[in-house]
Amino acid sequence: MGYHNHHMEFAEIDNILIYDALMKELDPEYVKMQFQVAVISIGYKAATYFKKYPGRFISAHIADWSAVDKKEVPVGQGVVDWKEFFTELETGGLKNIFVEMGMATFKESATYLHSL
């Protein structure tokens, strides 16, 4: 089974991040995670979680966000450190990456991703 996070898992209940509680409770043998990179818009980096929970991820949805107005921008033009992200894929256990964005940012994103 797989679990895809959204922003709500990065809230806290009783000073515990919901995402961390899920990672503790979900058996890694039965549940693999799909990381939503869009949570960078609220300050959480995918690479941090790939290192914190090695081997727990099967895939990721990638997108990039502007620093100022927190809007989607083409991959490579926002706040995500893509070199760090791609460096930590193996640590996280990822097998697939899905580009998740609107058509307005897709072409520039594809160009950037091919340049890496």
N, C-alpha and C positions, 0 to 999 in steps of 0.2 A: 504494500500500500504506500501511497505517497501523500505528503502533506505540503500544501502551498500556503505560505504565510501572506499576510496583508499587513497593513499598518497597526491594526488592533492588537496583534500579538506583541507589540513593542510598547504596550502600556504596562503599568505595574498594578499588582494587587498585593496589599500588605508588604510593600517595598520589595516585591519579587517580580522581575520582568516575566511576563506571561510566556514569552518565547523560551526563556531558560527553563521555566517550569515544564513546558511541553517537552523540551529536549530531555529533561530528567525522567519524565513519566512514559514517554513513547519508546518502546523497545526497538533499538536500532536494527535488530534482526528482521523485524516485521514492517517497520515504517521508515521509509527514506524521505528526505526532505527536498523540496524544491524552493530555492531561495529567491525571493522577490527583491531584486536589486533596488527597486524604487523606494525602499525604506531609507535609502540614503537621504531622501528629502526630509527625514526627521532625525537624521544623525547616525544611522546604523549602517556599517559597512559589511558587505558580504564577506570580504576576505577575513575580517575579524572572526566571523562565525565559522568559516571553513577551518581556521586554525584552532578555534576553541572546541569545535566538535568534528575532529577529523574523521573522514570516511562516512559521515552521516548523510551526505547530500548526493542526490542522483542527477539533479539538474538545477538550472537557474533561468529566470526571466531577466533579460538585461534591458535597461533603459538608463537614461542620464538626465540630470536635473540641474537647473541653474541655481547658483548660490543665492542670488538676491530674491527673486520672486517665486522660487520653488516651482518652476514650470518645466515641462519636458523639453529637452533640447536634443539635438543630434548627439549620438554617442561620440565621446571625445571632446565635446564642447562644454561639458558640465563639470560637476564636482567629483564624479567617480574616478578613482585612480585605477585605470584599466590595466596598467602593467602589473600592479599589485594583485588585482582581481585574477588575471590570467596566470600569474605565478602560483597562486594558491589553489587553482582548480584541482590539481592532483591530490593535494592535502585534503581537500573537502570531499573527494571521491566522485566528482561530477563526471557524468557520461554524456550529457546533452546540455546545450545552451539554446535558449529560445529568445529571439529578438522580439520584444513586446513594445510596440510604439505605433504612433499614428503615421500615416503615409507622408505627412509633411516633413517628418524627420528621418524617414527610412533611407532615402538615397544617400544623404550625407553620412548617415550612420554606417551603411554598408561600405562606403568608400573608406571610412576610417578603420573599420574592423578588418578589411582586406589589407590595410597598410601595416597592421601589427605583425 
